[in-house]
Amino acid sequence: MEDLATHLHIDNFRNNPAVSPIFGLRGLVRQGEQAFIRTGKVGGNSDYFTPELNVQANRWIERNLQHTDLRFPC
């Protein structure tokens, strides 16, 4: 369990080339651009999503998951 927690720690996750393309593919993220893995904090999307974008994302999720058994909590 301790090894898994260490492996999934946000700093290790961010530096994993299998997860974050900036380490495996040079030039994918330009200097000054947002990295692929952000802060790792719950609700961090609210720093980037406007209320309109949030509605748009929720509609997309609903439309694209309606014929699956995947459900997100409200």
C-alpha positions in Angstrom: 0.0 0.0 0.0 2.9 2.3 0.8 4.5 1.7 -2.6 1.2 2.4 -4.3 0.8 5.6 -2.4 4.3 6.7 -3.3 3.8 5.8 -7.0 0.5 7.8 -7.1 1.8 10.8 -5.2 1.1 13.8 -7.5 4.8 14.8 -7.8 5.7 11.2 -9.0 2.6 11.0 -11.1 3.4 14.3 -12.8 7.0 13.1 -13.6 5.9 9.7 -15.0 6.5 9.8 -18.8 3.7 7.3 -19.3 1.2 9.9 -17.9 2.7 13.3 -18.6 3.7 13.8 -22.3 6.0 16.7 -21.6 8.6 14.1 -20.3 8.3 11.6 -23.1 7.8 13.9 -26.1 9.9 17.0 -26.5 8.1 20.0 -27.8 4.6 18.8 -27.0 4.1 21.5 -24.4 5.6 24.8 -25.2 7.5 26.8 -22.5 5.0 28.8 -20.5 2.1 26.6 -21.3 0.1 24.6 -18.7 1.5 21.2 -18.0 -0.6 18.1 -18.7 -0.9 17.3 -14.9 -2.1 20.3 -13.0 -2.3 20.6 -9.2 -3.9 17.3 -8.3 -6.5 19.0 -6.1 -10.1 18.0 -6.1 -12.3 20.7 -7.7 -9.3 22.3 -9.5 -11.4 22.6 -12.7 -13.3 25.4 -11.1 -10.2 27.5 -11.5 -10.4 27.1 -15.3 -14.1 26.4 -16.1 -16.5 29.3 -16.5 -20.1 28.5 -15.5 -21.0 28.3 -19.2 -18.1 25.9 -19.9 -19.2 23.7 -16.9 -22.8 23.5 -18.4 -21.3 22.6 -21.8 -19.1 19.9 -20.2 -22.0 18.4 -18.3 -24.1 18.2 -21.4 -21.3 16.5 -23.3 -20.8 14.0 -20.5 -24.6 13.3 -20.3 -24.9 12.9 -24.1 -21.8 10.7 -24.5 -22.4 8.4 -21.5 -26.2 7.9 -21.9 -25.8 4.4 -23.4 -23.2 3.2 -21.0 -23.3 2.1 -17.4 -20.9 4.8 -16.3 -22.3 7.3 -13.9 -20.8 10.3 -12.1 -22.0 11.3 -8.6 -23.9 14.6 -8.5 
